[in-house]
Amino acid sequence: MTRRELIGMGSVGVVALAVAGGYALMDKPAEAPAGSFPVHHGDAEWRARLTPAAYRVLRQKGTETPFSSPLLNEHRPGTFACAGCDTALFRSQAKYDSHTGWPSFWQAIPAAVTTRDDSSLGMSRTEVICGTCGGHLGHLFDDGPKPTGLRYCMNGVAMRFQPAEA
């Protein structure tokens, strides 16, 4: 749904969409089958391994508050890795400021992430998940910079930064 379509709905339509979205958020998202990713743990182990915020994003498809991630202002050379399994996801050279409030990248490390359709919240988006543990990282949009034109809009709490060795 575009911003123009949302504005055209009027206040009654926006309220209805918000209520429907709230009900959708109350449902626990379906998890990928345990054997579909190389790294898998039971729910109790994920809770023990992750911070509450990382668990909410990686395992429950949550979203961190915009402009809250320390990774937003991380500009050193290095690699951004999955907070759930330490898989290298993005190189710092592909990071840019999208002015959206979330760490953004124009390219992922090959085979590090996978995508799937996400029709939650009444709109069609492309979800980005860790190719190793299946953790939710964020969403992919086609409004990024050259050379790819892509914007991997990631939740910083779903990643860890690993500085390059000097």
Protein Blocks (a to p, Z undefined) as FASTA:
>chain_A
ZZklmmmnommlmmmmmmmmmmmmmpccddddfklpfbdcdfklmmmmpcfklmmmmmno
pacdehkafklmgcbgcddddfklopafbdfklgccehnopacdfbdcehkaccdddfeh
hiacdddddfklopafbdcdfkbccfklpacdddfklpccddddZZ
